[in-house]
Amino acid sequence: MARALHSTGLEAGRLELEITESMIMQNPVETVQQLGELKALGVWLSIDDFGTGYSSLSHLKRFPLDTLKIDRSFVDGLPGDEDSVAIAEAILAMAKKLKFSVVAEGVENAAQADFLEMKGCTLLQGYHFGKPVPAAEFPQLAEQLAKSARLAILADWQGGL
């Protein structure tokens, strides 16, 4: 990883690697060492599909992670399903105490997005925000989003006059 970062000139802090929970738990002792080496480089580390595997919370606190990604299976029932609400709230509370960022995956509607934002989860991804696009179409999409953001900032600024 160090060679790849050096040869590309990419700042390590701009790279985030996602590792699935099941992958981390295959060999937790070795994983702690390897993740520590990546962390020492400055790479951001995320655990994907959190809550779907067989991880131990005692192991979780030892991993040098930055982000937990709440699996879509817990987001799916929000905000109406009490069990999904309880799990999402517990993950968010735990992540906050452990100083992890949290990404909610599979956000498909405004009710889910509103619930998660109200609970303090500000990093959301899913079809509610857009469908995947081919790489060739991404520059145009990014420009459209940037233009929309500039217009929203301008509208807020003008509204304050």
mmCIF file of the C-alpha atoms, coordinates in Angstrom:
data_MODEL
# 
_entry.id   MODEL 
# 
loop_
_atom_site.group_PDB 
_atom_site.id 
_atom_site.type_symbol 
_atom_site.label_atom_id 
_atom_site.label_alt_id 
_atom_site.label_comp_id 
_atom_site.label_asym_id 
_atom_site.label_entity_id 
_atom_site.label_seq_id 
_atom_site.pdbx_PDB_ins_code 
_atom_site.Cartn_x 
_atom_site.Cartn_y 
_atom_site.Cartn_z 
_atom_site.occupancy 
_atom_site.B_iso_or_equiv 
_atom_site.pdbx_formal_charge 
_atom_site.auth_seq_id 
_atom_site.auth_comp_id 
_atom_site.auth_asym_id 
_atom_site.auth_atom_id 
_atom_site.pdbx_PDB_model_num 
ATOM 1   C CA . MET A 1 1   ? 0.000   0.000   0.000   1.00 0.00 ? 1   MET A CA 1 
ATOM 2   C CA . ALA A 1 2   ? 2.839   2.382   0.828   1.00 0.00 ? 2   ALA A CA 1 
ATOM 3   C CA . ARG A 1 3   ? 4.369   1.772   -2.619  1.00 0.00 ? 3   ARG A CA 1 
ATOM 4   C CA . ALA A 1 4   ? 1.018   2.318   -4.345  1.00 0.00 ? 4   ALA A CA 1 
ATOM 5   C CA . LEU A 1 5   ? 0.442   5.586   -2.481  1.00 0.00 ? 5   LEU A CA 1 
ATOM 6   C CA . HIS A 1 6   ? 3.963   6.760   -3.280  1.00 0.00 ? 6   HIS A CA 1 
ATOM 7   C CA . SER A 1 7   ? 3.827   5.833   -6.971  1.00 0.00 ? 7   SER A CA 1 
ATOM 8   C CA . THR A 1 8   ? 0.436   7.504   -7.501  1.00 0.00 ? 8   THR A CA 1 
ATOM 9   C CA . GLY A 1 9   ? 1.129   10.550  -5.337  1.00 0.00 ? 9   GLY A CA 1 
ATOM 10  C CA . LEU A 1 10  ? -2.164  10.048  -3.527  1.00 0.00 ? 10  LEU A CA 1 
ATOM 11  C CA . GLU A 1 11  ? -2.268  11.396  0.017   1.00 0.00 ? 11  GLU A CA 1 
ATOM 12  C CA . ALA A 1 12  ? -2.996  8.473   2.351   1.00 0.00 ? 12  ALA A CA 1 
ATOM 13  C CA . GLY A 1 13  ? -5.707  10.444  4.145   1.00 0.00 ? 13  GLY A CA 1 
ATOM 14  C CA . ARG A 1 14  ? -7.685  10.617  0.901   1.00 0.00 ? 14  ARG A CA 1 
ATOM 15  C CA . LEU A 1 15  ? -7.874  6.825   0.637   1.00 0.00 ? 15  LEU A CA 1 
ATOM 16  C CA . GLU A 1 16  ? -10.522 4.912   2.545   1.00 0.00 ? 16  GLU A CA 1 
ATOM 17  C CA . LEU A 1 17  ? -10.493 1.126   2.485   1.00 0.00 ? 17  LEU A CA 1 
ATOM 18  C CA . GLU A 1 18  ? -13.637 -0.832  3.276   1.00 0.00 ? 18  GLU A CA 1 
ATOM 19  C CA . ILE A 1 19  ? -13.202 -4.218  4.888   1.00 0.00 ? 19  ILE A CA 1 
ATOM 20  C CA . THR A 1 20  ? -16.170 -6.492  5.500   1.00 0.00 ? 20  THR A CA 1 
ATOM 21  C CA . GLU A 1 21  ? -16.898 -7.589  9.027   1.00 0.00 ? 21  GLU A CA 1 
ATOM 22  C CA . SER A 1 22  ? -16.537 -11.251 8.066   1.00 0.00 ? 22  SER A CA 1 
ATOM 23  C CA . MET A 1 23  ? -13.102 -10.594 6.531   1.00 0.00 ? 23  MET A CA 1 
ATOM 24  C CA . ILE A 1 24  ? -11.888 -8.838  9.683   1.00 0.00 ? 24  ILE A CA 1 
ATOM 25  C CA . MET A 1 25  ? -13.007 -11.705 11.889  1.00 0.00 ? 25  MET A CA 1 
ATOM 26  C CA . GLN A 1 26  ? -11.249 -14.467 9.917   1.00 0.00 ? 26  GLN A CA 1 
ATOM 27  C CA . ASN A 1 27  ? -8.004  -13.787 11.777  1.00 0.00 ? 27  ASN A CA 1 
ATOM 28  C CA . PRO A 1 28  ? -8.552  -10.955 14.293  1.00 0.00 ? 28  PRO A CA 1 
ATOM 29  C CA . VAL A 1 29  ? -5.017  -10.941 15.733  1.00 0.00 ? 29  VAL A CA 1 
ATOM 30  C CA . GLU A 1 30  ? -3.346  -10.605 12.321  1.00 0.00 ? 30  GLU A CA 1 
ATOM 31  C CA . THR A 1 31  ? -6.024  -8.141  11.207  1.00 0.00 ? 31  THR A CA 1 
ATOM 32  C CA . VAL A 1 32  ? -5.289  -5.794  14.111  1.00 0.00 ? 32  VAL A CA 1 
ATOM 33  C CA . GLN A 1 33  ? -1.619  -5.738  13.076  1.00 0.00 ? 33  GLN A CA 1 
ATOM 34  C CA . GLN A 1 34  ? -2.331  -5.201  9.373   1.00 0.00 ? 34  GLN A CA 1 
ATOM 35  C CA . LEU A 1 35  ? -4.938  -2.511  10.010  1.00 0.00 ? 35  LEU A CA 1 
ATOM 36  C CA . GLY A 1 36  ? -2.512  -0.813  12.389  1.00 0.00 ? 36  GLY A CA 1 
ATOM 37  C CA . GLU A 1 37  ? 0.100   -0.678  9.635   1.00 0.00 ? 37  GLU A CA 1 
ATOM 38  C CA . LEU A 1 38  ? -2.412  0.862   7.221   1.00 0.00 ? 38  LEU A CA 1 
ATOM 39  C CA . LYS A 1 39  ? -3.530  3.326   9.889   1.00 0.00 ? 39  LYS A CA 1 
ATOM 40  C CA . ALA A 1 40  ? 0.103   4.318   10.475  1.00 0.00 ? 40  ALA A CA 1 
ATOM 41  C CA . LEU A 1 41  ? 0.285   5.283   6.798   1.00 0.00 ? 41  LEU A CA 1 
ATOM 42  C CA . GLY A 1 42  ? -2.725  7.557   7.336   1.00 0.00 ? 42  GLY A CA 1 
ATOM 43  C CA . VAL A 1 43  ? -5.261  5.474   5.392   1.00 0.00 ? 43  VAL A CA 1 
ATOM 44  C CA . TRP A 1 44  ? -8.894  5.680   6.548   1.00 0.00 ? 44  TRP A CA 1 
ATOM 45  C CA . LEU A 1 45  ? -10.454 2.331   7.428   1.00 0.00 ? 45  LEU A CA 1 
ATOM 46  C CA . SER A 1 46  ? -14.108 1.316   7.328   1.00 0.00 ? 46  SER A CA 1 
ATOM 47  C CA . ILE A 1 47  ? -15.875 -1.832  8.424   1.00 0.00 ? 47  ILE A CA 1 
ATOM 48  C CA . ASP A 1 48  ? -18.554 -2.680  5.878   1.00 0.00 ? 48  ASP A CA 1 
ATOM 49  C CA . ASP A 1 49  ? -21.770 -4.631  6.538   1.00 0.00 ? 49  ASP A CA 1 
ATOM 50  C CA . PHE A 1 50  ? -21.452 -3.941  10.259  1.00 0.00 ? 50  PHE A CA 1 
ATOM 51  C CA . GLY A 1 51  ? -23.771 -6.030  12.375  1.00 0.00 ? 51  GLY A CA 1 
ATOM 52  C CA . THR A 1 52  ? -24.321 -8.845  9.883   1.00 0.00 ? 52  THR A CA 1 
ATOM 53  C CA . GLY A 1 53  ? -21.366 -11.036 10.772  1.00 0.00 ? 53  GLY A CA 1 
ATOM 54  C CA . TYR A 1 54  ? -20.074 -12.619 13.899  1.00 0.00 ? 54  TYR A CA 1 
ATOM 55  C CA . SER A 1 55  ? -17.818 -9.958  15.311  1.00 0.00 ? 55  SER A CA 1 
ATOM 56  C CA . SER A 1 56  ? -17.231 -9.549  18.989  1.00 0.00 ? 56  SER A CA 1 
ATOM 57  C CA . LEU A 1 57  ? -17.558 -6.076  20.442  1.00 0.00 ? 57  LEU A CA 1 
ATOM 58  C CA . SER A 1 58  ? -14.392 -6.756  22.437  1.00 0.00 ? 58  SER A CA 1 
ATOM 59  C CA . HIS A 1 59  ? -12.562 -7.168  19.114  1.00 0.00 ? 59  HIS A CA 1 
ATOM 60  C CA . LEU A 1 60  ? -14.185 -4.089  17.602  1.00 0.00 ? 60  LEU A CA 1 
ATOM 61  C CA . LYS A 1 61  ? -12.644 -1.754  20.144  1.00 0.00 ? 61  LYS A CA 1 
ATOM 62  C CA . ARG A 1 62  ? -9.158  -3.060  19.262  1.00 0.00 ? 62  ARG A CA 1 
ATOM 63  C CA . PHE A 1 63  ? -9.424  -2.465  15.518  1.00 0.00 ? 63  PHE A CA 1 
ATOM 64  C CA . PRO A 1 64  ? -8.043  0.922   14.400  1.00 0.00 ? 64  PRO A CA 1 
ATOM 65  C CA . LEU A 1 65  ? -11.148 1.844   12.409  1.00 0.00 ? 65  LEU A CA 1 
ATOM 66  C CA . ASP A 1 66  ? -12.543 5.208   11.403  1.00 0.00 ? 66  ASP A CA 1 
ATOM 67  C CA . THR A 1 67  ? -15.970 4.316   10.040  1.00 0.00 ? 67  THR A CA 1 
ATOM 68  C CA . LEU A 1 68  ? -18.735 1.774   10.609  1.00 0.00 ? 68  LEU A CA 1 
ATOM 69  C CA . LYS A 1 69  ? -21.122 1.151   7.737   1.00 0.00 ? 69  LYS A CA 1 
ATOM 70  C CA . ILE A 1 70  ? -24.571 0.102   8.947   1.00 0.00 ? 70  ILE A CA 1 
ATOM 71  C CA . ASP A 1 71  ? -25.777 -2.711  6.727   1.00 0.00 ? 71  ASP A CA 1 
ATOM 72  C CA . ARG A 1 72  ? -28.835 -2.066  4.589   1.00 0.00 ? 72  ARG A CA 1 
ATOM 73  C CA . SER A 1 73  ? -30.688 -4.892  6.331   1.00 0.00 ? 73  SER A CA 1 
ATOM 74  C CA . PHE A 1 74  ? -30.975 -2.640  9.420   1.00 0.00 ? 74  PHE A CA 1 
ATOM 75  C CA . VAL A 1 75  ? -31.907 0.453   7.414   1.00 0.00 ? 75  VAL A CA 1 
ATOM 76  C CA . ASP A 1 76  ? -34.609 -1.364  5.437   1.00 0.00 ? 76  ASP A CA 1 
ATOM 77  C CA . GLY A 1 77  ? -37.174 -1.373  8.256   1.00 0.00 ? 77  GLY A CA 1 
ATOM 78  C CA . LEU A 1 78  ? -36.631 2.220   9.339   1.00 0.00 ? 78  LEU A CA 1 
ATOM 79  C CA . PRO A 1 79  ? -38.391 4.097   10.748  1.00 0.00 ? 79  PRO A CA 1 
ATOM 80  C CA . GLY A 1 80  ? -41.412 1.829   11.311  1.00 0.00 ? 80  GLY A CA 1 
ATOM 81  C CA . ASP A 1 81  ? -39.865 -1.422  12.522  1.00 0.00 ? 81  ASP A CA 1 
ATOM 82  C CA . GLU A 1 82  ? -39.075 -1.268  16.247  1.00 0.00 ? 82  GLU A CA 1 
ATOM 83  C CA . ASP A 1 83  ? -36.284 -3.843  16.030  1.00 0.00 ? 83  ASP A CA 1 
ATOM 84  C CA . SER A 1 84  ? -34.556 -1.974  13.177  1.00 0.00 ? 84  SER A CA 1 
ATOM 85  C CA . VAL A 1 85  ? -34.897 1.274   15.140  1.00 0.00 ? 85  VAL A CA 1 
ATOM 86  C CA . ALA A 1 86  ? -33.366 -0.323  18.247  1.00 0.00 ? 86  ALA A CA 1 
ATOM 87  C CA . ILE A 1 87  ? -30.439 -1.765  16.298  1.00 0.00 ? 87  ILE A CA 1 
ATOM 88  C CA . ALA A 1 88  ? -29.759 1.449   14.367  1.00 0.00 ? 88  ALA A CA 1 
ATOM 89  C CA . GLU A 1 89  ? -29.894 3.537   17.554  1.00 0.00 ? 89  GLU A CA 1 
ATOM 90  C CA . ALA A 1 90  ? -27.573 1.118   19.369  1.00 0.00 ? 90  ALA A CA 1 
ATOM 91  C CA . ILE A 1 91  ? -25.026 1.124   16.540  1.00 0.00 ? 91  ILE A CA 1 
ATOM 92  C CA . LEU A 1 92  ? -25.108 4.915   16.311  1.00 0.00 ? 92  LEU A CA 1 
ATOM 93  C CA . ALA A 1 93  ? -24.697 5.331   20.085  1.00 0.00 ? 93  ALA A CA 1 
ATOM 94  C CA . MET A 1 94  ? -21.830 2.831   20.215  1.00 0.00 ? 94  MET A CA 1 
ATOM 95  C CA . ALA A 1 95  ? -20.096 4.399   17.217  1.00 0.00 ? 95  ALA A CA 1 
ATOM 96  C CA . LYS A 1 96  ? -20.354 7.850   18.767  1.00 0.00 ? 96  LYS A CA 1 
ATOM 97  C CA . LYS A 1 97  ? -18.778 6.628   22.018  1.00 0.00 ? 97  LYS A CA 1 
ATOM 98  C CA . LEU A 1 98  ? -15.977 4.903   20.085  1.00 0.00 ? 98  LEU A CA 1 
ATOM 99  C CA . LYS A 1 99  ? -15.504 8.044   17.945  1.00 0.00 ? 99  LYS A CA 1 
ATOM 100 C CA . PHE A 1 100 ? -16.302 6.285   14.656  1.00 0.00 ? 100 PHE A CA 1 
ATOM 101 C CA . SER A 1 101 ? -18.007 7.929   11.711  1.00 0.00 ? 101 SER A CA 1 
ATOM 102 C CA . VAL A 1 102 ? -21.110 6.066   10.576  1.00 0.00 ? 102 VAL A CA 1 
ATOM 103 C CA . VAL A 1 103 ? -22.439 5.504   7.070   1.00 0.00 ? 103 VAL A CA 1 
ATOM 104 C CA . ALA A 1 104 ? -25.942 4.118   6.645   1.00 0.00 ? 104 ALA A CA 1 
ATOM 105 C CA . GLU A 1 105 ? -26.179 1.954   3.529   1.00 0.00 ? 105 GLU A CA 1 
ATOM 106 C CA . GLY A 1 106 ? -29.304 1.270   1.521   1.00 0.00 ? 106 GLY A CA 1 
ATOM 107 C CA . VAL A 1 107 ? -31.234 4.467   2.242   1.00 0.00 ? 107 VAL A CA 1 
ATOM 108 C CA . GLU A 1 108 ? -34.142 4.227   -0.176  1.00 0.00 ? 108 GLU A CA 1 
ATOM 109 C CA . ASN A 1 109 ? -36.577 6.920   0.932   1.00 0.00 ? 109 ASN A CA 1 
ATOM 110 C CA . ALA A 1 110 ? -36.928 10.262  2.680   1.00 0.00 ? 110 ALA A CA 1 
ATOM 111 C CA . ALA A 1 111 ? -38.384 8.720   5.866   1.00 0.00 ? 111 ALA A CA 1 
ATOM 112 C CA . GLN A 1 112 ? -35.247 6.607   6.348   1.00 0.00 ? 112 GLN A CA 1 
ATOM 113 C CA . ALA A 1 113 ? -32.972 9.558   5.592   1.00 0.00 ? 113 ALA A CA 1 
ATOM 114 C CA . ASP A 1 114 ? -34.870 11.849  7.979   1.00 0.00 ? 114 ASP A CA 1 
ATOM 115 C CA . PHE A 1 115 ? -34.821 9.264   10.781  1.00 0.00 ? 115 PHE A CA 1 
ATOM 116 C CA . LEU A 1 116 ? -31.085 8.602   10.425  1.00 0.00 ? 116 LEU A CA 1 
ATOM 117 C CA . GLU A 1 117 ? -30.203 12.293  10.258  1.00 0.00 ? 117 GLU A CA 1 
ATOM 118 C CA . MET A 1 118 ? -32.373 12.964  13.320  1.00 0.00 ? 118 MET A CA 1 
ATOM 119 C CA . LYS A 1 119 ? -30.403 10.260  15.151  1.00 0.00 ? 119 LYS A CA 1 
ATOM 120 C CA . GLY A 1 120 ? -27.095 11.875  14.199  1.00 0.00 ? 120 GLY A CA 1 
ATOM 121 C CA . CYS A 1 121 ? -26.088 9.813   11.160  1.00 0.00 ? 121 CYS A CA 1 
ATOM 122 C CA . THR A 1 122 ? -25.129 12.326  8.493   1.00 0.00 ? 122 THR A CA 1 
ATOM 123 C CA . LEU A 1 123 ? -23.385 10.024  6.016   1.00 0.00 ? 123 LEU A CA 1 
ATOM 124 C CA . LEU A 1 124 ? -26.051 8.254   4.004   1.00 0.00 ? 124 LEU A CA 1 
ATOM 125 C CA . GLN A 1 125 ? -25.925 6.303   0.772   1.00 0.00 ? 125 GLN A CA 1 
ATOM 126 C CA . GLY A 1 126 ? -28.535 4.576   -1.308  1.00 0.00 ? 126 GLY A CA 1 
ATOM 127 C CA . TYR A 1 127 ? -30.983 4.865   -4.169  1.00 0.00 ? 127 TYR A CA 1 
ATOM 128 C CA . HIS A 1 128 ? -32.786 7.725   -2.412  1.00 0.00 ? 128 HIS A CA 1 
ATOM 129 C CA . PHE A 1 129 ? -29.862 9.891   -3.503  1.00 0.00 ? 129 PHE A CA 1 
ATOM 130 C CA . GLY A 1 130 ? -29.163 8.322   -6.869  1.00 0.00 ? 130 GLY A CA 1 
ATOM 131 C CA . LYS A 1 131 ? -28.588 5.131   -8.774  1.00 0.00 ? 131 LYS A CA 1 
ATOM 132 C CA . PRO A 1 132 ? -25.128 3.854   -9.743  1.00 0.00 ? 132 PRO A CA 1 
ATOM 133 C CA . VAL A 1 133 ? -23.802 5.276   -13.013 1.00 0.00 ? 133 VAL A CA 1 
ATOM 134 C CA . PRO A 1 134 ? -21.164 4.021   -15.436 1.00 0.00 ? 134 PRO A CA 1 
ATOM 135 C CA . ALA A 1 135 ? -17.725 5.555   -14.887 1.00 0.00 ? 135 ALA A CA 1 
ATOM 136 C CA . ALA A 1 136 ? -17.953 7.465   -18.171 1.00 0.00 ? 136 ALA A CA 1 
ATOM 137 C CA . GLU A 1 137 ? -21.073 9.302   -16.912 1.00 0.00 ? 137 GLU A CA 1 
ATOM 138 C CA . PHE A 1 138 ? -19.627 10.224  -13.515 1.00 0.00 ? 138 PHE A CA 1 
ATOM 139 C CA . PRO A 1 139 ? -17.891 13.508  -14.514 1.00 0.00 ? 139 PRO A CA 1 
ATOM 140 C CA . GLN A 1 140 ? -21.180 14.898  -15.862 1.00 0.00 ? 140 GLN A CA 1 
ATOM 141 C CA . LEU A 1 141 ? -23.048 13.806  -12.717 1.00 0.00 ? 141 LEU A CA 1 
ATOM 142 C CA . ALA A 1 142 ? -20.389 15.355  -10.473 1.00 0.00 ? 142 ALA A CA 1 
ATOM 143 C CA . GLU A 1 143 ? -20.650 18.648  -12.378 1.00 0.00 ? 143 GLU A CA 1 
ATOM 144 C CA . GLN A 1 144 ? -24.452 18.637  -12.046 1.00 0.00 ? 144 GLN A CA 1 
ATOM 145 C CA . LEU A 1 145 ? -24.195 18.004  -8.309  1.00 0.00 ? 145 LEU A CA 1 
ATOM 146 C CA . ALA A 1 146 ? -21.583 20.737  -7.877  1.00 0.00 ? 146 ALA A CA 1 
ATOM 147 C CA . LYS A 1 147 ? -23.780 23.169  -9.792  1.00 0.00 ? 147 LYS A CA 1 
ATOM 148 C CA . SER A 1 148 ? -26.782 22.251  -7.626  1.00 0.00 ? 148 SER A CA 1 
ATOM 149 C CA . ALA A 1 149 ? -24.719 22.769  -4.478  1.00 0.00 ? 149 ALA A CA 1 
ATOM 150 C CA . ARG A 1 150 ? -23.501 26.172  -5.696  1.00 0.00 ? 150 ARG A CA 1 
ATOM 151 C CA . LEU A 1 151 ? -27.089 27.200  -6.474  1.00 0.00 ? 151 LEU A CA 1 
ATOM 152 C CA . ALA A 1 152 ? -28.270 26.063  -3.029  1.00 0.00 ? 152 ALA A CA 1 
ATOM 153 C CA . ILE A 1 153 ? -25.490 28.048  -1.316  1.00 0.00 ? 153 ILE A CA 1 
ATOM 154 C CA . LEU A 1 154 ? -26.323 31.105  -3.427  1.00 0.00 ? 154 LEU A CA 1 
ATOM 155 C CA . ALA A 1 155 ? -30.034 30.779  -2.577  1.00 0.00 ? 155 ALA A CA 1 
ATOM 156 C CA . ASP A 1 156 ? -29.217 30.516  1.150   1.00 0.00 ? 156 ASP A CA 1 
ATOM 157 C CA . TRP A 1 157 ? -26.904 33.525  0.929   1.00 0.00 ? 157 TRP A CA 1 
ATOM 158 C CA . GLN A 1 158 ? -29.469 35.635  -0.926  1.00 0.00 ? 158 GLN A CA 1 
ATOM 159 C CA . GLY A 1 159 ? -32.158 34.590  1.522   1.00 0.00 ? 159 GLY A CA 1 
ATOM 160 C CA . GLY A 1 160 ? -30.030 36.043  4.311   1.00 0.00 ? 160 GLY A CA 1 
ATOM 161 C CA . LEU A 1 161 ? -29.926 39.526  2.771   1.00 0.00 ? 161 LEU A CA 1 
# 
